[in-house]
């Protein structure tokens, strides 16, 4: 095998045009089809040209050809982690560690994989400095900081990030993670200083601009937030999260027309994500463009009420609804006013879509069936409405329950980037003197966007009623008094690769 040819192929594979390595790799694979170095360079070229599955197969072949080399296992693990195959990636990292115990880079990758899989406690155990053979690996300490921050151990996380920055002072990821954790620990001034330093060295850095913009927004410094967020907004290829935050702050700063323009760019570049529709509706409301707002919301076309007449396995609706209430009240995930959500004076459950108790399982199946029928109905409507352009092909269901005490509320919010949402009422006692009490209000805006606005449409609950509506429509539970709790179940159609299942913070 020609070593010079391999070196040139490796240079091209890791350069700005990795596809240029293909002719050389073709020759090398003819000369040495089972050579681990050739297979590794071919894997790198495949990976950098978007052929991730082929890359993983090539890394796997390189490992098989040189199984005693821990780097081959680590390369495979990194590729599998990037594909989201966390279990297989972890097996590869464990094999690498068995050959090279305490290797900090492998442990850093293993910890990162566990964090991506949501296995935070395991990640923290892996990312133990006492087990690593090198105390100065920046990725190791950056990932350890993430694990510590998720555990609420902010002082230790800050120390870990600063340890990473001692080794690699220009490590932007560690700097931004440090700023985020400083803010969570209550040191907002320190966080702002770190982010301003990042942006001074890297103007327009998207994540730093987004984080600093959110901190300015938290202080109600909306003009300053807009200035920072504009710096990270590229109209040709906008970052979606930053763009949404910019549009929201523009509305708060009294610039709804500019916010509408930002939303239009986001919808043009990411039509499958509907969050900008919600912000655009708020902008139109602030602009007094009621007809355009109502066309965008499409309540008459997209919202449907289903009164359920019966559920299999239950004698009647009264038995089904009573069982739902009992099963929810006993569910161990019920949490008082979950952090980051809009439930006040009430409890909310975690994910119920996979519940095994009879009534909750039946409701999850019913929600999936009704979402499916609405998906088919909306698909048949056709037209060029941006909500319909986002119609997903593959999706799943997420479900949760809420118990509000008298005087409680679920404030104005949306469920985007999910596509369709619904609410089911197992029980509801109407107030004869106020038909709106405790009802579902669609079109009611949060205060920071100029709420409540003028688009309110009220849907009156009743036992056995299900209301299905676009996830991008602002909605809330209207205030109620009395002495009885108000119980409801919410559910979403979650587009594959775009949406988010329900989770408590």
C-alpha positions in Angstrom: 0.0 0.0 0.0 1.2 3.5 -0.9 1.7 5.5 2.4 2.0 8.8 0.6 -1.3 8.1 -1.2 -2.9 7.4 2.2 -1.5 10.6 3.7 -2.9 12.7 0.8 -6.3 11.0 1.1 -6.4 11.7 4.8 -5.5 15.4 4.2 -8.3 15.7 1.6 -10.8 13.8 3.8 -10.2 16.2 6.6 -10.0 19.3 4.5 -12.7 21.7 3.2 -13.7 19.4 0.3 -13.8 15.9 1.7 -15.4 14.5 -1.5 -12.1 15.1 -3.3 -10.6 12.2 -1.4 -12.9 9.7 -3.2 -10.6 8.9 -6.2 -7.6 8.2 -4.0 -9.7 6.2 -1.6 -10.9 4.1 -4.4 -7.4 3.2 -5.4 -6.4 2.5 -1.8 -9.3 0.2 -1.2 -8.4 -1.8 -4.2 -4.8 -2.1 -2.9 -5.7 -2.8 0.7 -9.4 -3.5 1.1 -9.1 -4.6 4.8 -6.5 -2.1 6.0 -7.8 -0.4 9.1 -6.2 3.0 8.3 -7.7 3.0 4.8 -11.1 2.1 6.2 -10.8 4.8 8.8 -10.0 7.6 6.3 -12.8 6.3 4.1 -15.2 6.5 7.1 -14.1 10.1 7.8 -14.7 11.1 4.2 -18.2 9.5 4.3 -19.0 11.1 7.6 -18.0 14.6 6.4 -20.1 14.2 3.2 -23.3 13.3 5.1 -23.2 9.5 4.5 -23.4 8.7 8.2 -24.6 5.1 8.0 -21.8 4.3 5.5 -19.4 6.0 7.8 -20.5 3.8 10.8 -20.1 0.7 8.7 -16.6 1.7 7.7 -15.6 2.5 11.2 -17.0 -0.9 12.3 -14.9 -2.6 9.6 -11.8 -0.7 10.7 -12.5 -1.9 14.3 -12.9 -5.5 13.2 -9.6 -5.3 11.2 -7.7 -3.9 14.2 -9.8 -4.8 17.3 -6.9 -4.4 19.8 -6.6 -0.7 19.0 -8.8 1.3 21.4 -9.0 4.3 18.9 -10.9 2.1 16.4 -13.6 1.4 19.1 -13.7 5.1 20.0 -14.1 6.2 16.4 -17.1 3.9 16.0 -18.6 5.1 19.3 -18.4 8.7 18.2 -20.1 7.9 14.9 -22.9 5.9 16.6 -23.4 8.6 19.1 -23.9 11.2 16.3 -26.5 8.9 14.8 -28.4 8.8 18.1 -27.7 5.0 18.7 -26.7 5.6 22.2 -26.7 2.0 23.4 -24.4 0.8 20.6 -22.1 3.8 21.1 -21.8 3.1 24.8 -20.8 -0.5 24.0 -18.1 0.8 21.7 -16.8 3.3 24.3 -16.8 0.5 27.0 -14.7 -1.7 24.7 -12.3 1.2 24.2 -12.0 1.8 27.9 -11.3 -1.9 28.5 -8.3 -1.6 26.2 -7.2 1.8 27.6 -8.6 2.2 31.2 -9.0 5.8 32.4 -8.6 7.4 29.0 -10.0 10.9 29.6 -11.1 11.5 26.0 -13.0 8.2 25.8 -14.6 8.9 29.2 -15.6 12.4 27.9 -17.3 10.8 24.9 -19.0 8.2 27.1 -20.3 10.9 29.5 -21.5 13.0 26.6 -23.4 10.0 25.2 -25.0 9.3 28.5 -26.1 12.9 28.8 -27.6 12.8 25.3 -29.5 9.7 26.4 -30.8 11.5 29.5 -28.9 9.2 31.8 -27.4 12.1 33.8 -26.6 10.2 37.1 -24.6 7.6 35.1 -22.8 10.3 33.2 -21.7 11.9 36.5 -20.3 8.6 37.7 -18.3 8.1 34.5 -17.0 11.7 34.6 -15.2 11.2 37.9 -11.8 12.9 37.9 -10.5 10.2 40.2 -11.0 7.6 37.5 -9.5 9.6 34.6 -5.8 9.3 33.7 -5.5 12.9 32.7 -6.9 15.7 34.8 -6.5 18.3 32.0 -8.8 17.2 29.3 -11.2 20.1 28.5 -14.0 18.0 27.0 -14.0 15.7 30.1 -14.5 18.7 32.4 -16.9 20.5 30.2 -19.1 17.4 30.1 -18.7 16.9 33.9 -19.9 20.5 34.3 -23.0 19.7 32.3 -23.8 16.7 34.4 -23.2 18.6 37.6 -25.4 21.5 36.4 -28.2 19.2 35.6 -28.0 17.8 39.1 -28.3 21.3 40.5 -24.7 21.3 41.8 -24.0 24.7 40.3 -20.9 25.6 42.3 -19.2 22.3 41.3 -20.3 22.8 37.7 -18.8 26.3 37.6 -15.5 24.9 38.9 -15.5 22.2 36.3 -16.1 24.6 33.4 -13.4 26.9 34.7 -11.1 23.8 34.9 -11.8 23.2 31.2 -11.0 26.9 30.4 -7.7 26.7 32.2 -6.6 24.1 29.7 -8.3 25.6 26.7 -9.1 29.3 27.4 -10.8 29.9 24.0 -13.3 26.9 24.4 -16.5 28.7 23.5 -18.8 25.8 24.6 -17.3 25.8 28.1 -17.6 29.6 28.3 -21.3 29.5 27.3 -22.0 26.6 29.6 -20.3 28.6 32.4 -22.4 31.6 31.7 -25.6 29.5 31.7 -24.7 28.0 35.1 -23.7 31.3 36.6 -27.2 32.6 35.6 -28.9 29.6 37.2 -26.9 30.1 40.4 -28.1 33.7 40.6 -25.0 35.5 39.2 -26.6 37.1 36.2 -24.0 39.9 36.0 -21.2 37.3 35.9 -23.1 35.4 33.1 -23.5 38.6 31.1 -19.8 39.4 31.4 -18.8 36.0 30.1 -21.2 36.1 27.2 -20.1 39.7 26.2 -16.5 38.4 26.2 -17.5 35.6 23.9 -19.2 37.9 21.5 -16.3 40.4 21.6 -14.1 37.6 20.2 -16.7 36.0 18.0 -19.3 38.6 16.9 -22.6 37.1 16.0 -22.0 33.7 17.7 -25.5 32.3 17.6 -25.6 30.5 21.0 -23.8 33.3 22.9 -26.1 35.9 21.3 -29.2 33.8 22.1 -28.2 33.3 25.8 -27.3 37.0 26.3 -30.5 38.1 24.6 -32.5 35.9 27.0 -30.8 37.4 30.0 -31.5 40.9 28.7 -35.1 39.8 28.1 -35.4 38.5 31.7 -34.4 42.0 32.9 -37.1 43.5 30.6 -34.3 45.1 28.6 -36.1 44.4 25.3 -34.3 46.9 23.1 -30.9 45.6 24.3 -32.1 42.0 23.8 -33.1 42.8 20.2 -29.7 44.4 19.5 -27.9 41.3 20.7 -30.2 38.8 19.0 -30.1 40.7 15.7 -26.3 40.2 15.7 -26.8 36.5 15.6 -29.7 36.4 13.1 -28.8 35.5 9.6 -31.9 36.0 7.3 -30.5 33.7 4.7 -30.1 30.8 7.1 -31.6 31.8 10.4 -31.2 29.9 13.6 -34.7 29.0 14.6 -34.6 29.3 18.4 -32.7 32.7 18.2 -35.2 33.9 15.5 -38.2 33.1 17.7 -36.6 34.9 20.6 -35.8 37.9 18.5 -39.4 38.1 17.2 -40.8 37.9 20.7 -38.5 40.6 22.0 -39.3 42.8 19.0 -43.0 42.6 19.9 -42.2 43.5 23.5 -40.1 46.4 22.2 -43.1 47.8 20.2 -41.8 46.6 16.8 -44.4 44.0 15.7 -43.9 44.8 12.0 -40.2 43.8 12.2 -41.2 40.8 14.3 -43.5 39.7 11.5 -40.7 39.9 9.0 -38.5 37.7 11.2 -41.3 35.1 11.4 -41.8 35.1 7.7 -38.1 34.3 7.2 -38.3 31.5 9.8 -41.3 30.0 8.0 -39.6 30.3 4.6 -36.5 28.4 5.8 -38.1 25.9 8.2 -41.7 25.3 7.1 -42.1 22.2 9.2 -41.7 24.2 12.5 -44.9 26.2 13.4 -43.7 28.2 16.4 -43.3 31.4 14.2 -47.0 31.2 13.4 -47.8 31.8 17.0 -45.4 34.8 17.2 -46.7 36.1 13.8 -50.3 36.0 15.1 -49.3 38.0 18.2 -47.5 40.5 15.9 -50.6 41.0 13.7 -52.7 41.4 16.8 -50.4 44.2 18.0 -50.5 45.8 14.6 -54.3 45.8 14.5 -54.4 43.5 11.5 -57.3 41.5 12.8 -58.4 40.0 9.5 -54.8 38.8 8.6 -54.4 37.5 12.2 -57.7 35.5 12.0 -56.7 34.0 8.6 -53.4 32.9 10.0 -55.0 31.4 13.1 -57.7 29.6 11.0 -59.8 28.7 14.1 -62.9 27.9 12.0 -61.0 25.6 9.7 -58.5 23.9 12.1 -60.3 23.6 15.5 -62.7 20.8 16.0 -64.8 19.7 19.0 -65.4 15.9 19.6 -68.0 14.8 22.1 -67.0 11.2 22.9 -70.0 8.8 23.1 -68.3 5.6 24.4 -65.0 4.0 25.1 -64.3 0.2 24.7 -63.9 -1.7 27.9 -66.1 0.6 30.0 -69.8 0.3 30.6 -70.4 4.0 29.9 -68.7 7.4 29.8 -69.4 8.0 33.5 -67.4 4.9 34.4 -64.6 5.8 32.0 -64.3 9.4 33.2 -64.4 8.4 36.9 -61.6 5.9 36.3 -59.6 8.6 34.5 -59.9 10.9 37.5 -59.0 8.2 40.0 -55.9 7.0 38.0 -54.6 10.5 37.5 -55.1 11.5 41.2 -53.0 8.4 42.1 -50.3 8.9 39.5 -46.8 9.3 41.2 -45.6 11.9 38.7 -48.0 14.6 39.7 -46.0 17.7 40.5 -47.0 21.0 42.1 -46.6 24.0 39.7 -43.8 22.3 37.6 -40.8 24.6 36.9 -40.9 26.2 33.5 -44.5 25.5 32.9 -47.6 27.7 33.2 -49.7 25.7 35.7 -50.5 27.8 38.8 -52.3 26.5 41.9 -52.3 23.1 40.6 -50.5 19.9 39.8 -49.4 18.4 36.5 -48.3 14.9 35.6 -45.4 13.6 33.6 -45.8 11.5 30.4 -48.9 9.3 30.4 -48.9 8.1 26.8 -47.4 4.8 27.9 -49.5 4.4 31.0 -50.6 0.8 31.8 -53.7 1.5 33.9 -56.9 0.8 31.9 -58.5 4.3 31.6 -55.3 6.2 30.9 -54.2 3.6 28.3 -57.7 3.9 26.7 -57.4 7.7 26.7 -54.0 7.5 25.0 -55.4 5.2 22.3 -58.4 7.5 21.9 -56.2 10.6 21.6 -54.1 8.9 19.0 -57.2 7.8 17.0 -58.7 11.3 17.0 -55.5 13.0 16.2 -55.1 10.6 13.3 -58.6 11.4 12.0 -57.9 15.2 12.3 -54.5 14.7 10.5 -56.3 13.0 7.6 -59.0 15.7 7.5 -56.5 18.5 7.5 -54.3 16.8 4.9 -57.4 16.7 2.6 -58.0 20.4 2.9 -55.0 21.3 0.7 -54.2 24.9 0.1 -51.1 26.9 0.9 -51.7 27.8 4.6 -48.4 27.7 6.4 -49.9 25.4 9.1 -50.9 22.9 6.4 -47.4 23.1 4.8 -46.0 21.8 8.1 -48.2 18.7 8.0 -46.0 15.8 9.3 -45.8 12.4 7.7 -44.6 10.5 10.8 -45.7 11.3 14.4 -46.4 10.0 17.8 -48.6 10.9 20.8 -47.8 12.5 24.1 -50.3 12.9 26.9 -50.4 14.4 30.4 -53.0 15.4 33.0 -53.6 18.6 35.1 -55.5 19.1 38.3 -56.2 22.8 39.1 -57.5 23.9 42.5 -60.2 26.7 42.6 -58.5 29.9 41.5 -55.8 28.1 39.6 -55.0 28.6 36.0 -53.0 27.4 33.0 -51.7 30.6 31.6 -51.5 31.5 27.9 -49.1 29.2 26.1 -48.5 27.2 22.9 -47.4 23.6 22.4 -45.4 24.2 19.2 -43.2 22.8 17.7 -45.7 20.0 18.0 -48.4 20.2 15.3 -51.8 19.3 16.8 -52.9 19.6 20.4 -56.0 18.5 22.3 -57.6 18.7 25.6 -60.1 16.2 27.1 -62.4 16.8 30.1 -63.4 13.9 32.2 -65.6 16.1 34.4 -66.7 19.7 34.4 -69.2 21.6 36.6 -70.4 24.7 34.7 -71.2 28.0 36.5 -74.7 29.0 35.4 -73.8 32.6 36.0 -70.6 32.6 33.8 -70.4 30.3 30.9 -66.7 31.2 30.4 -65.6 30.2 33.9 -62.8 27.6 33.6 -63.4 27.3 29.8 -60.7 26.8 27.1 -59.7 30.2 25.7 -58.0 30.1 22.3 -56.3 33.2 21.0 -55.6 34.7 24.3 -52.1 36.2 24.4 -49.6 36.3 27.3 -49.0 39.7 28.8 -45.4 40.1 27.4 -46.9 39.9 23.9 -49.6 42.4 24.6 -52.2 40.0 26.0 -54.9 39.2 26.2 -55.4 40.6 22.7 -58.6 40.7 20.8 -58.8 37.2 19.2 -60.3 35.2 22.1 -62.6 32.3 21.1 -64.1 30.3 24.0 -64.8 26.6 23.9 -67.0 25.4 26.8 -65.9 22.1 28.4 -68.2 19.3 29.4 -67.6 15.7 30.6 -66.5 13.6 27.7 -65.6 16.6 25.4 -62.4 16.7 23.5 -61.2 19.9 21.6 -58.4 19.5 19.0 -56.6 22.5 17.7 -53.2 23.6 16.1 -50.4 23.5 18.6 -49.3 27.0 17.5 -52.5 28.6 18.7 -52.2 30.5 22.0 -54.6 29.1 24.6 -55.3 29.1 28.3 -57.7 28.0 31.0 -60.0 30.9 31.8 -60.2 31.8 35.5 -62.6 29.9 37.8 -63.7 29.9 41.4 -65.9 27.5 43.3 -64.8 24.7 45.5 -64.1 21.8 43.1 -60.9 21.0 41.3 -60.8 21.2 37.5 -59.3 18.1 35.9 -58.2 17.9 32.2 -55.9 15.9 30.0 -53.8 17.5 27.3 -52.2 15.6 24.4 -50.2 16.4 21.3 -49.3 15.0 17.9 -45.5 15.1 18.0 -43.9 15.3 14.5 -40.9 13.0 14.2 -37.7 14.9 14.3 -39.4 18.2 15.0 -41.7 18.0 18.0 -41.1 17.4 21.7 -42.9 14.9 24.0 -44.2 16.3 27.3 -41.8 16.3 30.2 -41.6 18.0 33.5 -38.6 20.1 34.1 
